[in-house]
Amino acid sequence: MSKVYDIINQRITDLLEQGTVPWHKPWNASTNYPMNLISKKEYRGINIFILASSPYSSPYWMTFKQVQDKGGHVTKGEKSMPVIFWKWLDRKEDDPVTGKIPMLRYYNVFNLEQVEGVSAPVPEETANDHQPLPLPEEIFKNMPQRPELKFGGNRAYYSPSLDYIQLPHLSTFDTSEEYYSTLFHEITHATGHQSRLARKSILEPSYFGSHEYSKEELVAEMGAAFLSGYCGTENVTIENSAAYIQGWLKALKNDKTLLIHASAQAQKAADFILNRKGGESEESEELAA
């Protein structure tokens, strides 16, 4: 059983270290829950976070044997994801108080997009009919040296090494405002690239929970708030953002200058995105140094 815990904890830790917080998702996953293709049962608990954080847009997963039984095969080089299964067993001789003991197992599964020779069920039409918002869309399109924007999957992130942003499709978000709030968060990250503002927290490798990692997340959240305010769009994810920021603040509670420095860099990032030449004040220049 300890091996199962180790595998799942390592997977979550790996995601966090990559900058992915599986439970921080402003887009709608309720109609696209990961499920087993054969049993049609939705995964539950920690399995949702593990599978939904993958880069695949298909909600369907199978074990290697299930793929073979369907006449397909896993594409060469693809790696599986772990999922857990547990239930209570009636074993009075093992636990005389409750009469039950937990049985915990793990399985390796593959997404349908990692498989060849197996067809997907005909999807139901569940996408929202959101329309792009003119001003936020204009801000992104007019951003100087803007990074490439890719769509698909269930993750939102910025890749510093490859300089691109990945987002779920607009139609998968609950509202257009949430989509643009997420986009603003990621393009704020992108301003730290060497070709733009060359921010230390983007240029230098950092680990989850470190000072620079936490500071960069604050910069991105504040930058998104600045840009949402500029657009006059309600930041409908403000409660999530506040909870998100609070986690970093706990790790940096002894750094009394954190908010001041992070907000100065967030303002500088927002000015860059809005193409405001010489928009920083002397104060913000000094604080961001």
N, C-alpha and C positions, 0 to 999 in steps of 0.2 A: 504494500500500500504506500509506503514511503517513497518508492520509486515513482509512482504515479504523481504524487504531490510534487516531487522534484521536477518532473517533466513539465507539468503545467506551470509551476512557478517560474521555471527557466524561460518558457515561452512568453509569459507576460513580461518578465524582466527584459527579454530581448526586444520586445515591442516598445517598451518604455524607453530603452536606451537608443532606439532608432528614432525617437521623437513621436511615436504613435501612442496616444492614450486611448485605448479601445473603448472606454465608456464615455468619451467626450465626443459626441456626434450630434450636430444640430440638424442633420438631414434625416429623413424618414426611413427607418429600416423596418418598420412594423409590417409592411406589406412585402418584405423581401427577406424574411427570416431565413437563416441557413437551415436546410432540412436534408434528410437522407433521401436520395432519389428513389430508392427501392421501397422503403417503408412509408415514405411521405410524411414521416414524423419530424416535427421541428425540433432542433437541438435546444437545450435549455441551459440555464445557469452560466457557468464560466465558458461553456462551449460556444455560446453566442458571441462573446467578446473575442475569443480566439479565432473563430472562423470569419466573423464579420470584419476583422481587421486585415484580412487578406486582400490582395489587389484584384480579385476576380469579381466580376459583376453577376455571375450565375449564383443562385442560392443553393444549388444542388451539389451534394457530396456523396461519395461512395468509398467503401473499402476496396482494396486491391482485388479481393476475391469477388466482390459484387461487380466490379468492372469486367472481370473475366467471365462471370456468369452471364453478363449481358452481351457477350461477344465482342467486347471492346478491349483496348489496351491503353495503358498509361503512356503518354508521350515520353520519349527518352529524355532523361535529365531532370524530369519534374520531381519535386520533393513533396512529401506528404505533410499533413498537419495532424497534431494529436487531438483527440477528443476523449472525454472520460464518460464512463457509465458506472453508476452506483445504485445500490438498493439495499434494503435491510433484509437480513436473513434471520429466520427463527432458529436460534441455536442456544437453547437454555443452558446447555452444559458449558458454553463459553462465557455467557454473561447471565448469571442467575438473577440479577436485579431486574434487567429489562427483558431478558429473554431474546434479545436481538443483537446482532453484530452487523456492522456495515461491510458490504462487499464492494470493492472499488477496482475497476479495470480501466485500461486505456486502449484505444484503437487508433490506427493511422488511416486517415481518409484523404481522398483527392477530390479537387473540384472538377466539375464537368468540363471546364475549359482546359483542364490538364489531360483530358482523355480523348481518344479517337475511337470512332466506331460506335458511340452511344449517343442517341438523339435526345434532345431536351423536350420536355412536355411543352405543349402549346401554351405560352404565357397568357395570363389574364391581363387585361388592360388596367393598370393601376397607377400609371404616371399622372402627376399633377400637370395641369395646363398653365404653368407659370410663364409669364412674359418677362423678358429682360427689362430692367429699369433703366431709363435713358441716361440719367446722370452718373450712376455708378458704372454703367457700361462704358460711358465716355471717359471716365477717369482711368479705367484700366487700359482702354485702347490708346489713350494719349500718354500713358506712363512712359517716360524716357527709358530706352534700353530695356523694355519690358521682357520678362522671361517667356519662354514657350508655355502655353497652357494646354494640358492634356485632360481628356475626360474619360470617365469610366471607373468601375470598381467601387469599393466601399470605403476608400480612404481619402483623406485630404492631407497633402503634405507638400513641402518644398524640398527639392533635392539640391543642396549647395554644390555638390560635385558636378552634376550634369546641368544645373541651372534651368530647371523646369518645375512647373507646378502641376500637381495632379489633383483633380476634383471629381466627385460624383456629378452626374448630370444635374442641371438646374431642376429638371422635373422630379427628381427624387427628394428635394428639400420640401419641408412643410410650407415655407413661404419664400418668396424671392428675396426678402430682406435677409433671411438666414443664409441664403446662398452667397449674397454679396458680403455679409459679415465674415463668412469663412474665406472668401476670396481675398478680402482686405487683410485678413490675418496672414495669409500665405504670401501676398505680395510685399507685406511689410518685412517678413523674413527675407524675401528676395533682395530687398534693398541693401542687405548686408554683404552681398557678393562683391568680390574684388573689383569688378567692372563698374560698381555703383558707389556705395558708401564705405565699402571695405570695413565692415564692423567686426570687431574681434570675436564676438560671440558666434559669428557665422564662419569666419575664416579658420579659427582654430578648433580642432576636435575637442569635444566636451562630453562628459558622461551625464546620464540622467541624475538630476538632483544636485549637480555641481553649481557653483556660483554663476558661471557664464551661461550654462544651459538655462537655469532659472531666470536669469536676467533677460535672456533672449526671448523667452516665452512671454514675459511681462511686456517687453517692447512690442511684440507682435499683437498682443491683446489690446494694448493701449493705442497702437497705430490703427487697428481696426475700429476702435471707438472714435478716434479723431476723424477718420475718413467717413464713418457712418454719420457722425455729427455734421460734417461738412455737407453731406448729401441731403441732410434733413430726413433721413430714414430712421425709423425706430430701430434701435439695436435690440431686437427681440431675443437675442441670446445672452442678454446682460447677466441674468442670474447664473447661467452656466459659466459665463466668463468670470464672474466674481468667485464662484466656487473653484474654478480652475486656477485663478491667480492665488487664491488663498493657500492652495497646496504648496506653491513655490515660496510664498511668504513664510510659511512655517519652517522651511529649510533654511531660510535666510533671515530669521527674526532678529539676529544680532547686527544686521547691516542696515543702519538707520539711513544711509544715503541711497539705498536701492531704488525706491520709488522716484526720487528726484532725478537720478541718473537715467533710469529706464524711460521716464516720461520725456526727458530731454532728447534722448535718442529716438523715441517714437515720434516726437514732433518733427525731428530732422528727417526721418523716413517718410512721414506724411508729406512734408514739403517737397521732398524729392519726387514722390509719386505724382503730386499735383503740379510738378514742374514750376515751383516757385523759386525763381532765381534770387539768391541773396535773402531768402525769407527768414533765415535763422537770426535770432537776436544775439547780442554779445553774450548774454547770460546763458543761452542754450548752447552756444559754442563752447563756453568754458565748462559747463556741466557735462557735456558730451565728450570732452577730451579724455 
